[in-house]
Amino acid sequence: MTILLTGATGTVGRAVLRQLLDAGAPVRALTRDPARAATLLPDGVDVVGGDLGDPDSLPAALDGVERVFLLSAGPQMAEHDANLAQAAAKAGVRRLVALSSLAAEEDPDGALGRWHADGERAVREAGPAWTIVRPGGFMSNALDWAPAVRAGVVRAPFRDLRAAIVDPRDIAAVVVAAMSGGHDGAVLPLSGPAAISPAEQVAVLADVLDRPVRFEELGVPEARAAMARRLPQEVVDAVLSARAAAGPFRARVLPTVLEVTGREPRSFRQWVEDHVDTFR
Ligand SMILES: NC(=O)c1ccc[n+]([C@@H]2O[C@H](COP(=O)([O-])OP(=O)(O)OC[C@H]3O[C@@H](n4cnc5c(N)ncnc54)[C@H](OP(=O)(O)O)[C@@H]3O)[C@@H](O)[C@H]2O)c1
């Protein structure tokens, strides 16, 4: 029976897709832009057009679907999660595995935490069995630094704020395990294996690349302006305030990846080694 993936053209969803394909699972990918998705996804993936913000587009995508990976992004995520969770219930879907964020517990009064907590509620109330996966910051956010790393100077805020960032492949492995059952009704908070600060991340990048890369602290207002060039202002404000509010929580190292997958989570050094060409 088919597994429908949302977010399959994005960071986590693409890793989930690859791992399910490797396991021989029948998958279908929902995207707003099937032509673009066809250039990003492996040949032979069943791609279906649809928009989480348009409930009428969802029943066709859910036809014959038994399990769903639900990922939404941005200020409308609670509405989008509710749209898909309710359509899935109507379509007879048996299990939803939804991506949320540690922000739902670390910063429940902030915008990001609220968006995710509201989305989680919609998933829990829809009817099908559910698992909620709550990762902390992604190691892959460092890809935003690639041009700066190539130029030899990374400018970023929160120089010494350590966070136990997690490899999206480990998030995907937890999602895939939850997809097979055994974690129904569970909220799974996830971290990587160690807390590391932005300055320490840059030192790891320099070490793996074997050339100097400097870290320069950026004030929050400058960081806000830089992020606003590529993200909506509401999202920028939500991300920066969650990062400032979470403080020491972000350094918690959680046992979930090992407990759920039987494998230690990958280190940031491992992630850099596996993506080093992007930084050269
Ligand atoms: N980055 C972090 O450090 C971090 C940490 C914790 C949690 N999170 C959460 O992770 C999620 C983002 O995951 P990601 O980085 O893997 O995503 P991403 O790479 O930003 O990609 C977003 C995905 O969502 C899909 N999407 C967006 N709007 C859609 C809509 N209206 N209808 C259908 N699909 C839609 C896009 O598909 P198409 O464009 O193909 O339609 C794309 O596949 C967010 O909820 C974020 O809050 C992020």
PDBQT file of the ligand as one rigid body, heavy atoms in Angstrom, charges set to zero:
ROOT
HETATM    1  N1  LIG A 301      15.869  23.913   9.520  1.00  0.00    +0.000 N 
HETATM    2  C1  LIG A 301      15.834  23.592  10.801  1.00  0.00    +0.000 C 
HETATM    3  O1  LIG A 301      16.831  23.736  11.532  1.00  0.00    +0.000 OA
HETATM    4  C2  LIG A 301      14.571  22.990  11.391  1.00  0.00    +0.000 A 
HETATM    5  C3  LIG A 301      14.599  22.469  12.696  1.00  0.00    +0.000 A 
HETATM    6  C4  LIG A 301      13.441  21.883  13.215  1.00  0.00    +0.000 A 
HETATM    7  C5  LIG A 301      12.291  21.821  12.444  1.00  0.00    +0.000 A 
HETATM    8  N2  LIG A 301      12.296  22.347  11.192  1.00  0.00    +0.000 N 
HETATM    9  C6  LIG A 301      11.040  22.279  10.410  1.00  0.00    +0.000 C 
HETATM   10  O2  LIG A 301      11.280  21.508   9.248  1.00  0.00    +0.000 OA
HETATM   11  C7  LIG A 301      10.342  21.919   8.241  1.00  0.00    +0.000 C 
HETATM   12  C8  LIG A 301      11.094  22.202   6.963  1.00  0.00    +0.000 C 
HETATM   13  O3  LIG A 301      11.687  20.998   6.519  1.00  0.00    +0.000 OA
HETATM   14  P1  LIG A 301      12.728  20.980   5.317  1.00  0.00    +0.000 P 
HETATM   15  O4  LIG A 301      13.863  21.910   5.644  1.00  0.00    +0.000 OA
HETATM   16  O5  LIG A 301      13.023  19.562   5.019  1.00  0.00    +0.000 OA
HETATM   17  O6  LIG A 301      11.868  21.654   4.167  1.00  0.00    +0.000 OA
HETATM   18  P2  LIG A 301      12.401  22.501   2.931  1.00  0.00    +0.000 P 
HETATM   19  O7  LIG A 301      13.687  21.932   2.427  1.00  0.00    +0.000 OA
HETATM   20  O8  LIG A 301      12.321  23.947   3.300  1.00  0.00    +0.000 OA
HETATM   21  O9  LIG A 301      11.280  22.202   1.842  1.00  0.00    +0.000 OA
HETATM   22  C9  LIG A 301       9.930  22.549   2.080  1.00  0.00    +0.000 C 
HETATM   23  C10 LIG A 301       9.069  21.430   1.501  1.00  0.00    +0.000 C 
HETATM   24  O10 LIG A 301       7.707  21.711   1.821  1.00  0.00    +0.000 OA
HETATM   25  C11 LIG A 301       6.937  21.604   0.631  1.00  0.00    +0.000 C 
HETATM   26  N3  LIG A 301       5.854  22.590   0.716  1.00  0.00    +0.000 N 
HETATM   27  C12 LIG A 301       5.945  23.870   1.144  1.00  0.00    +0.000 A 
HETATM   28  N4  LIG A 301       4.745  24.464   1.070  1.00  0.00    +0.000 NA
HETATM   29  C13 LIG A 301       3.888  23.530   0.559  1.00  0.00    +0.000 A 
HETATM   30  C14 LIG A 301       2.512  23.552   0.227  1.00  0.00    +0.000 A 
HETATM   31  N5  LIG A 301       1.748  24.656   0.404  1.00  0.00    +0.000 N 
HETATM   32  N6  LIG A 301       1.960  22.421  -0.278  1.00  0.00    +0.000 NA
HETATM   33  C15 LIG A 301       2.714  21.317  -0.488  1.00  0.00    +0.000 A 
HETATM   34  N7  LIG A 301       4.029  21.238  -0.183  1.00  0.00    +0.000 NA
HETATM   35  C16 LIG A 301       4.599  22.340   0.327  1.00  0.00    +0.000 A 
HETATM   36  C17 LIG A 301       7.881  21.903  -0.521  1.00  0.00    +0.000 C 
HETATM   37  O11 LIG A 301       7.416  21.193  -1.658  1.00  0.00    +0.000 OA
HETATM   38  P3  LIG A 301       7.232  21.833  -3.133  1.00  0.00    +0.000 P 
HETATM   39  O12 LIG A 301       8.020  23.121  -3.151  1.00  0.00    +0.000 OA
HETATM   40  O13 LIG A 301       7.804  20.767  -4.024  1.00  0.00    +0.000 OA
HETATM   41  O14 LIG A 301       5.778  22.011  -3.268  1.00  0.00    +0.000 OA
HETATM   42  C18 LIG A 301       9.195  21.313  -0.002  1.00  0.00    +0.000 C 
HETATM   43  O15 LIG A 301       9.296  19.943  -0.334  1.00  0.00    +0.000 OA
HETATM   44  C19 LIG A 301       9.619  23.151   8.799  1.00  0.00    +0.000 C 
HETATM   45  O16 LIG A 301       8.407  22.744   9.382  1.00  0.00    +0.000 OA
HETATM   46  C20 LIG A 301      10.586  23.634   9.870  1.00  0.00    +0.000 C 
HETATM   47  O17 LIG A 301       9.963  24.441  10.857  1.00  0.00    +0.000 OA
HETATM   48  C21 LIG A 301      13.398  22.913  10.639  1.00  0.00    +0.000 A 
ENDROOT
TORSDOF 0
